[in-house]
C-alpha cells in the first residue's frame, strides 16, 4: 500500500471516525434531551397522580377518617322503646235498652297497644281499674251507638281516653278490637 493510499485510507477512517463520533455525540445529546423530557413529564405527572389519589381517598371517606376529620363516632344510643300489646280479658256486658225492649248484650275482646314494653307490669297491675272503667262505660251504650264504622271509631276513642287515665304514666297508643259481638 502506498503512502497516499494509506493517508487517504486514514483520512477516510478519520472521517469515518468523526462521523461515528458525531453520531455518538448526537445520540448522547439526544438521550440527554430525551432524559430531560422524561424528567419533566415525571415531575409534572407525579403531583397530578398524587392529587387524584388524594381526591379519591377524600371522596371515598378514607382520608377524613384517617385525619380525624370525620363525624365523631356515635355512642351507643339507647334503643327506642319497643311497643307491646296487652291482652285484656273478654268483657261481656248488657247494653242500655229502653224498658219493654228485648235485652241486648255486647261481647268485646280488646288489646291495648302500649308505647313501651317496660310498662307492661304497670298496666297489668292496673287491670282491675281498666276493667271497671271499660265495663261502666260499655253498660251505658245503646246498640244504635255501636252501628257502623263511626260507632266503632267513637268507641275506640272513648276507651283509649279511659285507658290512658287508668294506666298513667304509661302511654296507650291504640285500642285494638279483636272481637266485637252485639246480640
Buried (B, 14 or more C-beta within 10 A) or exposed (E): EEEEEEEEEEEEEEEEEEEEEEEEEEEEEEEEEEEEEEEEEEEEEEEEEEEEEEEEBEEEEEBBEEEEEEEEEEEEEEEEEEEBEBEBEEBEBEBBEEEEEEEBEBEBBBBBBBBBEEBBEBBEEBBEBBBEBBEEBBEEBEBEBBEEEEBEEBBBEBBBBBBBEBBEEBBBEBBEEEEEEBE
